[in-house]
Every structure is written in C-alpha cells, then in structure tokens.
C-alpha cells in the first residue's frame, strides 16, 4: 500500500486569551482518488490526552494507538474541500494575544502531525 504524508506541523493559529485552542486550516489533498484512505497520524506523542478532544470540521476524531507514542485517526469521510482542525491548548502552555493572521508551529510536545494518504 503506497503512502504519501503531508506534514501539518506548521501554519497553526496559536492559542490566545480569546481562543484557547490551536487551529489549523487545510485543503483537501490533491490527487485523492476514490478508494484512498486518509489518516491523521501523530507521531512522538508526549501526552495523547489533548488529541482525544480534537475536532475536525466540528466532528470528534476517533483515535487508535498505532504504535509506541503514535496515534492515528481515519478521517476519510470527514475531509472536505476546506478543513478546520482544532485541538485544545495544553494547560501549561503560555497563552499570548495573537495578531490577525499570525501563524506558528505546533509545539513539539504535541508530536509530529501528518495527513497520510493510503492508496490500495
């Protein structure tokens, strides 16, 4: 099964006083074909607890353990032309007021997040 990973570690809207969540918007992967599966994969997870409450397009994600320090969620039926991923801030994270359009990398404590296309 060929796999293609699209890394989602950058271009996040960080938490602020008015919005205590990390937000990431992204488009539907180009070349996605009928029968392809789309997985949201997080490697090197320090604490899986925040991911358990993540939302994609307003829907809760169902995560499964996919190896040591790794989670994955099949999002094949959840991804549209435009998508919005939301995860809560970790309690110990510093929250700063953000300017409009500011972007940041997801902190390393969250792990390495990728959208993985799996073709049969």
N, C-alpha and C positions, 0 to 999 in steps of 0.2 A: 504494500500500500504506500504509494508516494505521499509525502507530507511536505507542506510548504508553510513556514512560520512567518507571521507578520508581528513584529515586536511592538507592544503598546506601552513601553516604559516611559516615553516622553510625551510632551504636549498635554499634560493633565492640568486642569484648573484646580489649584490647591485650596484647602480649607480656608475659610475666613471667619470673622466674627458673625457675619450674616449667613454663612453657608458652611456648616461644619462637616463637609464631605469632600472627597476627591471626585472630580468629574472628568470623563474622557469621552469625547465625541469622535466617531469614525464612520467611514462609509463602508458599504458592502464590498468585500474583496472582489476585485476584477477577475474575470475568468472562472468564477464559481459556477460549476455545472450541476445539473440535476444528478442526484446520487452522491454528490460530495457531502461529507460531513464537515461541520465547522465546530472546533473545540476551543474553548477559552482555557488556556493552560497557564498555571502559575507554578514556577519552579523556585526552589530555595526559599520556601515559605517559613518565616520565623514563627508566626502565630497564625493558624488558619481561622481563628475566631472572627476577625473583621470581614473576611471573604464570605463567611456564611450568611452575611446580611447584605451582600452586594445585589444590586439591581441592574438589569439590562432592559432598557426601554420600559421601565416601570414594573418589570416582572422579576420575581425572585429566581436566583440561579440555584440549581441543584448540583452540588459539588460531590465528587468522589475522590478518594485517595488514589493517586496514580503512581505511587512510589514514595520513597523517603523524601520528605519535605516537598511534596508535589501534589497539587490539586488539579482536577480538570472538570469542566462542565460542558456538556454538549449543548451548543446554542444554535444548532442548525435551523430550527424552526422559529427562532427568536430574532434573527438578524434581518433588518430591512435595508432600504437604500441609505438611510441616515440612522445612526445608532447613538445611544446615550448610556454609558456605563457609569454607575455611581457606587462608591464604597465609602463607608464612614471613616472619619479621621480616627487614628489611634489616640487614646486618651492622653498619652504623654507628648503628643506632637504639639509643637508651638503653632498657634493659630495667628496669622497675620492678616491685616486687612489687605485685600488684593486689589490691584487696579484692573480696570476693564481690559480684557484681552491678555492678561498675564498667564503664562504657562510655566510648568515646572515638570521635572522628572519625578516619578513616583519614588518615594524613599526606599532604600534597599531593604528595610525591614518588611516591606510588602512582598518581596521576591521579584522574580522576572516574569512579567506577564506577556503572553503572546496569544494571538489568534492563529490557530493551526487549521489549515485546510487538509483534509484527508480524502484522497481520491482512491476509489476502488480499482 
